[in-house]
């Protein structure tokens, strides 16, 4: 059974969900261009390399 799992694993692609909690970040008041670029870069990295999703939870 372990050999069958190993054989199947070669054809499977994991789906990665990246979630970041930023309680100090306000979505309405996010004016820091550097912080916005950082989050955009992290989103691009996850989307391109991991082919997954990227979510940021912050204060409204």
Secondary structure, 3 states (H helix, E strand, C coil): CHHHHHHHHCCCCCCCEEEEEEEEEECCCCCCHHHHHHHHHHHHHHHHHHCCEEEEEEEC
